[in-house]
Amino acid sequence: MRTTSVRRCAGALSAAAAALLLSAGPAAADTASPSPSPSESLAPVTTAGSSFLTATAVQPGQPVQLAGSTGDYLYWSFTSEAGQTDKIAITVTLPPTASRHGASSWAVDVFDGLRRRQACTAGAQTPTAAAGAASVALGCILRRVRAWAEPWSGDPLPGTYYVRLAVAELPEQDLGLPMQVAMRIIAHDSDDIQPEGGELTTPLTQPVAAGTVLTSAPPVAAEEEKGTRWSWDWLPDLSTRWAWTAVGGAIAAVTGVGGYSLTRHPRRRRRGPEPDGFNRL
């Protein structure tokens, strides 16, 4: 009887273990399945602006694929935060070799929110494509964005950045030929946002909203009546320059008078008649 009960308990335990394994199998499979990255979930950008004001906004990791014409200026904008290091990779598929007439030079430039050009620490910023090349690759790795900096330093600060793609040198016959552009911006985060001890009040983002259109001329303020009292507005503002000018003029006048008195010839006396009434020959 004891043997039978033990066998029954062992069978029940094995059945329960098998049920647990079967139920945990799908959960483990679901956990191991890779989740889509943020860049894969973002829709690709197929447009580009023609100036800073019309730049197309792009998120880091979002693919950019569009068709354009050689000779066009293409602008994109993205936002960067403190501690990020942004890398820009661009591939330009050139027109067919049969329709081109020579080599071409391309350039990618990055500007911050104040339209200041930012330097690239690495990457092919101004590559040259040979006459028979099918594509050309451009790249730019920006400096790490800082939390704050001195106004004169020009260091990258949090805010909006602009990417401009253009052709620097190109045969005139090749202007307007079709091309394909692919771009991707990769942002690497870092905890090091030196220097410490400061914080940027607002991001460096220029307002791009247009102003209101005036439909009529603004009212002109009434002119103030001219007073009869004497006005000293025609006199220039006194400053140290005027004081030094006056002192220098006085010194020059005194020096001139003293020099003249020292270097002038004495007056000659007129010779009178001789006492005997005869003039000497």
GUFILO-827189 format. One line per 5 residues: their letters; for each residue x, y, z of N, C-alpha, C, O. Coordinates in steps of 0.1 Angstrom, whole numbers, plus 5000, padded with zeros to 4 digits. Atoms other than C-alpha are relative to their C-alpha. Example, Ala and Ser with C-alpha at 12.3 -4.5 7.8 and 13.67 -1.06 7.14 Angstrom:
AS> 5009 4988 5000 5123 4955 5078 5009 5012 5000 5019 5012 5007 | 4991 4989 5000 5137 4989 5071 4992 5011 5008 4997 5022 5009 .
***
This chain:
MRTTS> 5008 4988 5000 5000 5000 5000 5009 5013 5000 5006 5022 4993 | 4991 4989 5000 5028 5023 5008 5006 5002 4986 5008 5014 4982 | 4994 4998 5014 5044 5016 4974 4991 5006 4991 4995 5014 4982 | 5010 4995 5009 5012 5023 4956 4998 5015 5002 4998 5023 4993 | 5002 4986 4997 5008 5057 4974 5012 5008 4995 5010 5019 4991 .
VRRCA> 4988 4993 5004 5044 5067 4967 5000 5002 4985 5003 5012 4980 | 5000 4999 5015 5040 5059 4930 4989 5010 4996 4992 5018 4987 | 5010 4990 5004 5008 5080 4929 5005 5014 5003 5002 5023 4994 | 4995 4986 4998 5025 5110 4945 5010 5004 4990 5011 5015 4986 | 4990 4997 5010 5054 5107 4921 4994 5003 4987 4999 5013 4980 .
GALSA> 5007 4997 5012 5031 5106 4892 4993 5014 5000 4994 5021 4990 | 5006 4986 4999 5012 5137 4904 5010 5011 4999 5008 5021 4992 | 4990 4990 5000 5044 5156 4909 5006 5002 4986 5008 5013 4981 | 4995 5000 5014 5057 5147 4874 4990 5007 4991 4994 5015 4982 | 5010 4993 5009 5024 5158 4858 5000 5015 5003 4998 5023 4993 .
AAAAL> 5000 4986 4997 5025 5191 4877 5012 5007 4994 5011 5018 4989 | 4988 4994 5005 5061 5197 4866 4999 5002 4985 5003 5012 4979 | 5002 4999 5014 5052 5190 4830 4991 5011 4996 4993 5018 4986 | 5010 4989 5003 5023 5214 4831 5007 5014 5002 5005 5023 4994 | 4993 4987 4998 5046 5242 4845 5010 5002 4989 5011 5014 4984 .
LLSAG> 4990 4998 5011 5072 5236 4818 4992 5004 4987 4997 5013 4980 | 5008 4996 5012 5045 5238 4790 4995 5014 5001 4995 5021 4991 | 5006 4986 4998 5030 5270 4805 5012 5010 4999 5009 5021 4994 | 4989 4991 5001 5065 5286 4808 5006 5001 4987 5014 5011 4984 | 4993 4999 5013 5076 5278 4773 4996 5012 4992 5005 5019 4987 .
PAAAD> 5004 4988 5008 5055 5304 4754 5005 5013 5006 5009 5022 4999 | 4995 4988 4994 5064 5330 4780 5014 5003 4998 5018 5014 4995 | 4986 4998 5003 5101 5324 4776 5002 5004 4986 5011 5012 4983 | 4999 4997 5015 5097 5325 4738 4996 5015 4998 5003 5021 4990 | 5004 4986 5002 5079 5358 4741 5010 5010 5005 5013 5020 4999 .
TASPS> 4990 4991 4994 5106 5373 4763 5012 5001 4991 5019 5011 4990 | 4988 5001 5008 5134 5362 4740 4998 5007 4986 5008 5010 4980 | 5002 4995 5014 5118 5376 4708 5005 5015 5000 5001 5022 5009 | 4994 4986 5001 5136 5409 4697 4989 5010 4998 4980 5008 4990 | 5010 4989 5002 5116 5441 4700 5006 5010 4990 5018 5012 4990 .
PSPSE> 4996 4991 5010 5117 5466 4672 5007 5012 5006 5002 5018 5016 | 4993 4988 4995 5142 5495 4677 4992 5012 4997 4984 5012 4988 | 5007 4987 5003 5130 5531 4678 5002 5005 4986 4992 5010 4980 | 4998 4995 5013 5146 5538 4645 4992 4992 4989 4987 4998 4979 | 5008 5008 5009 5127 5509 4628 4985 5005 5001 4978 5003 4991 .
SLAPV> 5014 4996 4999 5094 5523 4641 4997 5014 4994 4985 5017 4992 | 5002 4987 5006 5099 5558 4627 4999 4999 4985 5006 4992 4979 | 5002 5000 5014 5086 5565 4593 5012 5008 4993 5016 5018 4999 | 4989 4993 5007 5113 5576 4568 4996 5014 4995 4984 5016 4991 | 5002 4986 5004 5116 5613 4559 5003 5000 4985 5014 4996 4981 .
TTAGS> 4998 5000 5015 5112 5619 4521 5000 5014 4995 4999 5016 4983 | 4999 4986 5005 5115 5657 4520 5012 5007 5007 5018 5002 5016 | 4989 4992 4995 5141 5684 4527 4996 5015 4997 4990 5018 4987 | 5003 4985 5002 5139 5722 4531 5011 5006 4991 5021 5000 4988 | 4991 4992 5009 5156 5748 4509 5007 5011 5008 5015 5018 5001 .
SFLTA> 4994 4990 4993 5167 5771 4537 4999 4996 5015 4993 4986 5019 | 5000 5003 4986 5171 5773 4575 4985 5001 5005 4981 4993 5014 | 5014 4999 4996 5134 5784 4579 4992 4989 4996 4982 4986 5003 | 5009 5011 5005 5120 5755 4559 5007 4987 5002 5003 4977 4995 | 4993 5013 4998 5144 5728 4572 4990 4990 5005 4981 4992 5013 .
TAVQP> 5008 5011 4996 5127 5694 4576 5005 4994 5013 5017 4991 5014 | 4996 5005 4987 5127 5682 4612 5002 4985 4999 4994 4977 4993 | 4997 5014 5000 5143 5648 4617 5004 4996 5014 5011 5003 5021 | 4996 5005 4987 5147 5627 4648 5012 4991 4999 5014 4984 4989 | 4989 5010 5000 5179 5608 4657 4996 4986 4998 4987 4981 5005 .
GQPVQ> 5004 5013 5003 5177 5574 4642 4990 4999 4989 4987 4988 4984 | 5010 5000 5010 5150 5583 4617 5006 5000 4986 5015 5009 4984 | 4993 5001 5014 5160 5573 4581 4994 5012 4991 4983 5015 4992 | 5003 4989 5010 5160 5600 4554 5003 4994 4986 5014 4991 4984 | 4999 5005 5014 5154 5589 4518 4992 5009 4991 4980 5010 4992 .
LAGST> 5008 4991 5009 5145 5613 4491 5008 5001 4987 5020 4998 4985 | 4995 4998 5014 5151 5621 4454 5001 5015 4998 4992 5023 5001 | 4998 4986 5002 5166 5655 4445 5007 5002 4987 5008 4993 4978 | 4993 4996 5012 5185 5673 4418 5014 5006 5004 5015 5013 5014 | 4987 4995 4997 5222 5681 4418 5000 5015 4998 4995 5021 4989 .
GDYLY> 5000 4986 5000 5228 5717 4426 4991 5006 5011 4992 5018 5014 | 5010 4995 4990 5200 5720 4452 5007 5000 5014 5016 4992 5017 | 4996 4999 4986 5206 5730 4488 4990 4993 5008 4978 4997 5008 | 5009 5008 4992 5190 5705 4512 5003 5002 5015 5014 5002 5019 | 4999 4996 4985 5183 5714 4549 4992 4991 5008 4980 4988 5004 .
WSFTS> 5007 5008 4990 5173 5692 4578 5003 5006 5014 5014 5013 5016 | 4998 4996 4987 5170 5700 4615 4997 4989 5010 4989 4981 5008 | 5002 5010 4990 5173 5679 4646 5003 5007 5014 5010 5017 5014 | 4998 4994 4986 5174 5685 4684 5010 4991 5007 5009 4979 5007 | 4990 5007 4992 5203 5676 4706 5000 5005 5014 4998 5017 5016 .
EAGQT> 4999 4996 4986 5206 5676 4744 5014 4999 5005 5023 4994 4999 | 4986 5000 4993 5235 5680 4768 5004 4986 5002 4997 4977 5006 | 4994 5013 4998 5258 5650 4769 4999 4991 4988 5005 4980 4988 | 5001 5008 5012 5250 5638 4734 5011 5003 4990 5016 5014 4989 | 4990 4999 5011 5275 5632 4706 4993 4995 4987 4990 4983 4986 .
DKIAI> 5007 5003 5012 5258 5633 4672 5009 4997 4988 5019 5003 4986 | 4993 5004 5012 5270 5615 4641 4991 5000 4988 4980 4995 4989 | 5008 4998 5012 5257 5623 4606 5006 4992 4989 5018 4995 4986 | 4995 5008 5011 5261 5598 4578 4990 5002 4988 4978 5000 4989 | 5008 4997 5012 5249 5607 4543 5007 4992 4988 5019 4992 4986 .
TVTLP> 4996 5007 5012 5251 5587 4511 4992 5006 4988 4980 5005 4988 | 5007 4994 5012 5244 5604 4477 5003 4991 4989 5014 4988 4985 | 4999 5008 5012 5237 5582 4448 5000 5009 4988 4990 5016 4985 | 4998 4990 5011 5250 5601 4418 4992 4996 4987 4988 4984 4986 | 5007 5003 5012 5233 5603 4384 5008 4990 4992 5020 4987 4995 .
PTASR> 4992 5010 5008 5243 5577 4357 5013 5006 4994 5013 5018 4991 | 4987 4995 5005 5279 5579 4345 4999 5006 4986 5006 5015 4983 | 5001 4996 5014 5268 5584 4309 4995 5015 4999 4998 5021 4989 | 5005 4986 5001 5250 5617 4317 5009 5010 5007 5006 5022 5007 | 4991 4991 4993 5278 5632 4338 5012 5004 4992 5016 4997 4982 .
HGASS> 4989 4995 5008 5307 5653 4325 5012 5002 5008 5022 5009 5003 | 4987 4998 4993 5333 5652 4352 4998 4997 5015 4987 4992 5019 | 5000 5002 4986 5341 5649 4389 4991 5010 5007 4989 5021 5001 | 5008 4990 4992 5320 5666 4416 5005 4999 5015 5008 4989 5020 | 4996 4999 4985 5328 5678 4452 4987 5003 5007 4979 5012 5003 .
WAVDV> 5011 4998 4992 5302 5676 4479 5004 5005 5014 5015 5003 5018 | 4997 4994 4987 5299 5693 4513 4988 4998 5009 4977 5000 5005 | 5011 5000 4990 5279 5687 4545 5005 5010 5011 5016 5009 5016 | 4997 4990 4990 5278 5716 4570 4989 4999 5011 4977 4996 5008 | 5009 5001 4989 5262 5716 4605 5000 5014 5007 5011 5019 5010 .
FDGLR> 5002 4987 4993 5249 5748 4622 4992 4998 5013 4983 4990 5013 | 5008 5001 4988 5236 5754 4657 4988 5009 4999 4985 5015 4988 | 5013 4992 5000 5204 5773 4667 5003 5014 4997 4994 5021 4993 | 4996 4986 5003 5223 5806 4663 5006 5002 4987 5012 5012 4984 | 4994 5001 5013 5234 5797 4628 5015 5001 5000 5021 5006 4990 .
RRQAC> 4985 5000 4999 5270 5793 4639 5004 4986 4995 4999 4976 4999 | 4995 5012 5006 5289 5767 4619 5008 4992 5010 5017 4997 5017 | 4993 5009 4991 5300 5737 4640 5010 4992 4993 5008 4987 4982 | 4990 5008 5006 5332 5719 4634 4998 4985 5002 4991 4981 5011 | 5001 5015 5000 5334 5682 4627 5013 4994 5005 5023 4998 5000 .
TAGAQ> 4988 5006 4995 5358 5661 4647 5005 4988 4992 5016 4985 4992 | 4996 5012 5009 5358 5632 4622 4989 4999 4989 4978 5005 4990 | 5010 5002 5011 5341 5622 4589 5005 5007 4988 5012 5017 4988 | 4997 4994 5013 5344 5630 4552 4990 5011 4998 4979 5009 4993 | 5009 4988 5001 5330 5665 4553 4999 5006 4986 4988 5011 4982 .
TPTAA> 5000 4994 5014 5340 5676 4517 5007 4990 4991 5018 4992 4986 | 4994 5010 5009 5346 5644 4496 4998 5004 4986 4990 5013 4982 | 5000 4998 5014 5352 5644 4459 4997 4987 4993 5003 4977 4996 | 5005 5012 5008 5334 5619 4436 5006 5000 4987 5005 5010 4979 | 4994 5001 5014 5353 5607 4405 4989 5000 4990 4977 4998 4993 .
AGAAS> 5010 5000 5011 5336 5609 4371 4993 4987 4999 4982 4987 4994 | 5006 5013 5002 5329 5572 4371 4994 4994 5013 4990 4983 5013 | 5005 5005 4987 5318 5569 4408 4985 4999 5000 4978 5007 4994 | 5015 5002 5000 5283 5556 4414 4994 5007 5012 4982 5011 5012 | 5005 4993 4988 5279 5572 4449 5012 5007 5007 5023 5004 5004 .
VALGC> 4990 4993 4992 5297 5594 4474 4994 5000 5014 4983 5002 5017 | 5004 5000 4986 5296 5591 4512 5006 5012 5008 5018 5015 5006 | 4996 4988 4992 5297 5621 4536 4997 4997 5014 4988 4989 5017 | 5002 5003 4986 5300 5621 4573 5005 5012 5009 5014 5019 5005 | 4996 4989 4991 5303 5645 4603 4997 4995 5014 4986 4992 5017 .
ILRRV> 5002 5003 4986 5308 5637 4640 5002 5013 5007 5013 5019 5008 | 5000 4988 4993 5300 5667 4661 5007 4999 5014 5008 4987 5019 | 4995 5001 4986 5316 5676 4694 4989 4998 5010 4977 5000 5007 | 5010 5003 4990 5298 5666 4726 4993 5013 5004 4999 5023 5007 | 5008 4989 4996 5270 5689 4735 5002 5003 5015 5001 4994 5023 .
RAWAE> 4998 4996 4986 5277 5708 4767 4988 5006 5006 4979 5012 4999 | 5012 4995 4992 5253 5719 4794 5001 5015 4999 4990 5022 4999 | 4998 4985 5001 5267 5755 4792 5014 5003 4996 5023 4995 4997 | 4987 4995 5005 5296 5775 4778 5000 5015 5000 4990 5021 5000 | 4999 4985 5002 5309 5810 4775 4995 5004 4987 4996 4997 4977 .
PWSGD> 5006 4995 5013 5293 5831 4748 5011 5001 4989 5007 4999 4977 | 4990 4998 5010 5326 5836 4730 5006 4987 4996 5014 4986 4986 | 4993 5013 5003 5336 5799 4730 4995 4993 4987 5003 4987 4980 | 5006 5007 5012 5312 5787 4702 4998 4985 5002 4996 4978 4992 | 5002 5014 4997 5309 5753 4719 4985 4996 4997 4976 5004 4999 .
PLPGT> 5014 5004 5002 5278 5732 4710 4992 4999 5012 4997 4994 5023 | 5009 4999 4989 5249 5738 4733 4987 4993 4997 4984 4991 4985 | 5013 5006 5003 5215 5721 4737 4991 5009 4992 4991 5021 4994 | 5009 4993 5009 5190 5731 4711 4999 4994 4986 5001 4982 4985 | 5002 5005 5014 5183 5728 4674 5012 5001 4992 5019 5011 4993 .
YYVRL> 4989 5000 5009 5209 5719 4649 4995 4998 4985 4985 4991 4983 | 5004 5000 5014 5207 5723 4611 5011 4993 4992 5023 4995 4993 | 4991 5007 5009 5223 5700 4585 4997 5005 4986 4986 5005 4981 | 5001 4995 5014 5230 5713 4550 5009 4992 4991 5021 4990 4993 | 4993 5008 5010 5239 5692 4520 5000 5007 4987 4990 5012 4983 .
AVAEL> 4999 4992 5012 5252 5709 4489 5012 4994 4992 5021 4988 4997 | 4989 5003 5009 5275 5703 4459 5009 5012 4999 5004 5023 4996 | 4991 4989 5000 5306 5725 4461 5005 5003 4986 5006 5014 4982 | 4994 4998 5014 5321 5719 4426 4993 4990 4991 4992 4978 4995 | 5008 5008 5010 5302 5705 4396 5001 5006 4986 4999 5018 4985 .
PEQDL> 5001 4995 5014 5304 5708 4358 4986 5006 4998 4976 5001 5002 | 5012 4992 5002 5278 5733 4347 4989 4991 4993 4977 4993 4995 | 5009 5008 5008 5263 5707 4323 4992 4990 5009 4982 4985 5005 | 5006 5010 4991 5255 5684 4353 4990 5006 5010 4984 4998 5017 | 5010 4994 4990 5233 5708 4372 4986 4996 4996 4982 4996 4984 .
GLPMQ> 5013 5004 5002 5198 5696 4376 4998 4985 4997 4986 4980 4996 | 5002 5014 5002 5205 5659 4371 4994 4993 5012 4997 4998 5024 | 5007 5006 4988 5185 5635 4394 5010 4992 5008 5020 4987 5003 | 4992 5007 4990 5201 5620 4425 4992 4995 5011 4980 4999 5012 | 5007 5006 4989 5192 5600 4455 5008 5003 5013 5021 5002 5012 .
VAMRI> 4994 4996 4988 5200 5610 4491 4995 4991 5011 4983 4990 5013 | 5003 5008 4988 5201 5587 4522 5008 5006 5011 5020 5007 5010 | 4993 4994 4988 5209 5602 4556 4994 4993 5013 4983 4989 5014 | 5004 5005 4987 5208 5590 4592 5008 5007 5010 5020 5009 5009 | 4994 4993 4989 5216 5608 4624 5000 4991 5012 4989 4986 5016 .
IAHDS> 4998 5009 4989 5229 5588 4653 5005 5008 5012 5014 5015 5011 | 4997 4993 4988 5230 5602 4688 5005 4991 5011 4998 4981 5015 | 4995 5008 4989 5252 5587 4715 4999 5008 5013 5004 5020 5014 | 5002 4994 4987 5243 5596 4751 5013 4998 5009 5019 4988 5008 | 4989 5001 4990 5269 5603 4778 4996 5007 5012 4989 5018 5012 .
DDIQP> 5002 4993 4987 5268 5612 4815 5009 5012 5002 5007 5020 5011 | 4991 4990 4998 5297 5635 4811 4996 5012 4992 4997 5013 4980 | 5005 4987 5006 5283 5670 4804 5008 5012 5005 5002 5022 5007 | 4991 4990 4995 5313 5690 4816 4999 5012 4990 4995 5011 4979 | 4996 4997 4986 5318 5718 4825 4988 5001 5009 4977 5003 5005 .
EGGEL> 5010 4999 4990 5299 5717 4857 4998 5014 5006 5007 5023 5003 | 5002 4987 4993 5285 5746 4877 4992 5010 4992 4991 5021 4996 | 5008 4991 5008 5263 5761 4850 4988 4992 4993 4989 4980 4993 | 5012 5006 5006 5230 5754 4832 4995 5010 4990 4993 5022 4993 | 5005 4992 5011 5217 5768 4799 4985 5003 5003 4977 4994 5006 .
TTPLT> 5013 4996 4997 5185 5788 4805 4990 4994 4990 4980 4988 4994 | 5009 5004 5011 5168 5781 4772 5008 4994 4989 5019 4998 4986 | 4992 5006 5011 5179 5759 4742 5002 5011 4989 4995 5020 4988 | 4997 4991 5011 5195 5776 4713 4991 4997 4988 4995 4990 4979 | 5010 5002 5010 5165 5777 4690 4995 5013 4995 4988 5020 5003 .
QPVAA> 5005 4987 5006 5157 5806 4667 4985 4999 4997 4981 4988 4992 | 5014 5000 5004 5120 5815 4663 4999 5000 4985 5005 5009 4979 | 5003 5000 5015 5108 5806 4628 4986 5004 4996 4983 5004 4985 | 5014 4995 5003 5072 5819 4631 5001 5013 4993 5008 5022 4997 | 5000 4987 5007 5065 5846 4606 4992 5010 5007 4983 5007 5015 .
GTVLT> 5007 4989 4994 5053 5880 4617 4987 5003 4994 4984 4997 4983 | 5013 4996 5006 5020 5896 4611 5002 5009 4988 5011 5017 4988 | 5000 4992 5012 5013 5913 4578 4992 5013 5002 4980 5012 5006 | 5006 4987 4998 5005 5950 4580 4991 5003 4988 4996 5004 4976 | 5009 4996 5011 4974 5959 4559 4999 5014 4998 4995 5019 4987 .
SAPPV> 5000 4985 5001 4977 5996 4565 5012 5006 5007 5019 4999 5015 | 4988 4993 4994 5004 6021 4574 4998 5002 5014 4987 5006 5019 | 5001 4997 4986 5011 6024 4611 4998 5015 5002 5003 5023 4995 | 5002 4986 4997 5000 6057 4627 5013 5007 5003 5021 5001 5010 | 4988 4992 4998 5026 6084 4628 4998 5009 5012 4988 5016 5013 .
AAEEE> 5001 4992 4988 5032 6100 4662 5001 5015 4996 5009 5019 4988 | 4999 4985 5002 5026 6138 4663 5013 5006 5004 5019 5002 5014 | 4988 4994 4997 5057 6158 4662 4999 5010 5011 4989 5017 5012 | 5000 4991 4989 5066 6177 4693 5003 5014 4996 5011 5017 4987 | 4997 4986 5003 5065 6214 4692 5014 5004 5004 5018 5001 5015 .
KGTRW> 4987 4996 4998 5098 6230 4690 5000 5011 5011 4992 5021 5010 | 4999 4990 4989 5107 6249 4722 5008 5012 4996 5016 5012 4987 | 4992 4988 5002 5121 6284 4723 5012 5001 5008 5021 5010 5005 | 4988 4999 4991 5147 6277 4749 5012 4994 4992 5011 4987 4982 | 4988 5004 5007 5183 6271 4739 5002 4985 5002 5000 4979 5013 .
SWDWL> 4997 5014 5000 5192 6235 4731 5014 4997 4999 5021 5003 4990 | 4986 5004 5001 5225 6219 4737 5002 4986 4993 5012 4980 4995 | 4999 5013 5006 5218 6188 4716 5011 5000 4989 5016 4989 4985 | 4990 5000 5011 5242 6200 4689 5014 4997 5005 5023 4994 4997 | 4987 5003 4994 5271 6196 4713 5003 4985 5001 4994 4978 5005 .
PDLST> 4998 5014 4999 5288 6162 4712 5002 4996 5015 5004 5005 5024 | 4999 5005 4987 5289 6141 4743 5015 5000 5005 5024 4996 4998 | 4987 4999 4995 5319 6148 4765 5005 4987 5004 4998 4979 5010 | 4994 5013 4996 5343 6119 4770 5015 5003 5002 5020 5014 5001 | 4986 4998 4997 5379 6113 4779 5008 5004 4987 5018 5010 4988 .
RWAWT> 4994 4996 5012 5388 6117 4742 5000 5015 4998 5010 5021 4994 | 5001 4985 5001 5376 6153 4743 5010 5007 5010 5016 5017 5007 | 4991 4994 4990 5396 6160 4775 5014 4999 4996 5021 5009 4997 | 4986 5002 5005 5428 6146 4761 5003 5009 4988 5014 5014 4986 | 4998 4991 5011 5423 6166 4729 5002 5014 5004 5010 5021 4999 .
AVGGA> 4999 4987 4995 5418 6198 4748 5014 5002 5007 5020 5012 5004 | 4987 4999 4993 5449 6192 4770 5011 5000 4989 5021 5008 4990 | 4989 5000 5010 5470 6183 4739 5000 5013 4992 5011 5017 4989 | 5000 4987 5007 5459 6215 4721 5006 5011 5008 5014 5019 5003 | 4994 4990 4991 5469 6236 4751 5015 4999 5001 5022 5009 5000 .
IAAVT> 4985 5002 5000 5503 6220 4753 5006 5004 4987 5017 5009 4987 | 4994 4997 5013 5509 6224 4716 5000 5015 4999 5010 5020 4993 | 4999 4985 5001 5500 6262 4718 5011 5005 5008 5018 5014 5004 | 4989 4995 4991 5523 6268 4748 5014 4997 4994 5023 5005 4994 | 4987 5004 5006 5551 6249 4731 5003 5008 4987 5015 5012 4985 .
GVGGY> 4998 4992 5012 5546 6268 4698 5005 5014 5004 5014 5020 4998 | 4996 4986 4996 5548 6302 4716 5014 5000 5006 5022 5009 5002 | 4986 5001 4994 5579 6292 4736 5010 4998 4990 5021 5004 4990 | 4990 5002 5010 5597 6279 4706 5002 5012 4991 5013 5015 4987 | 4998 4988 5008 5590 6310 4686 5008 5011 5007 5016 5018 5001 .
SLTRH> 4993 4989 4992 5602 6333 4714 5015 4996 5001 5024 5005 5002 | 4986 5004 4999 5635 6313 4716 5007 5001 4987 5020 5003 4987 | 4993 5001 5013 5642 6311 4679 4999 5013 4992 5005 5013 4981 | 5001 4988 5009 5632 6346 4666 5012 5008 5001 5020 5008 5011 | 4988 4992 5001 5659 6370 4655 4997 5014 5007 4986 5018 5007 .
PRRRR> 5002 4987 4993 5664 6403 4676 4999 5011 4989 5005 5010 4978 | 5001 4989 5009 5654 6435 4659 5013 5008 4998 5020 5011 5008 | 4988 4991 5002 5682 6456 4643 4997 5014 5002 4986 5019 4998 | 5002 4986 4998 5686 6492 4653 5004 5008 4987 5013 5004 4980 | 4997 4991 5011 5686 6519 4627 5012 5009 5003 5014 5014 5014 .
RGPEP> 4988 4992 4998 5719 6537 4623 4997 5015 4998 4992 5018 4987 | 5002 4986 5001 5716 6574 4629 5012 5007 4993 5022 5001 4990 | 4989 4992 5006 5738 6602 4613 5011 5001 5009 5010 5002 5022 | 4988 4998 4992 5773 6606 4625 5000 5013 5006 4993 5023 5001 | 5000 4987 4993 5780 6634 4649 5006 5011 4992 5001 5023 4993 .
DGFNR> 4994 4989 5008 5801 6653 4624 4991 5003 4988 4995 5012 4980 | 5009 4997 5011 5772 6653 4599 5004 4993 4987 4997 4995 4977 | 4996 5008 5012 5789 6629 4574 4997 4986 5003 4999 4980 5014 | 5003 5014 4999 5779 6595 4567 5012 4992 4995 5019 4996 4985 | 4988 5008 5004 5806 6569 4565 4996 4991 4988 4985 4986 4986 .
L> 5003 5008 5012 5809 6551 4532 5001 4985 5004 4999 4977 4995 .
***
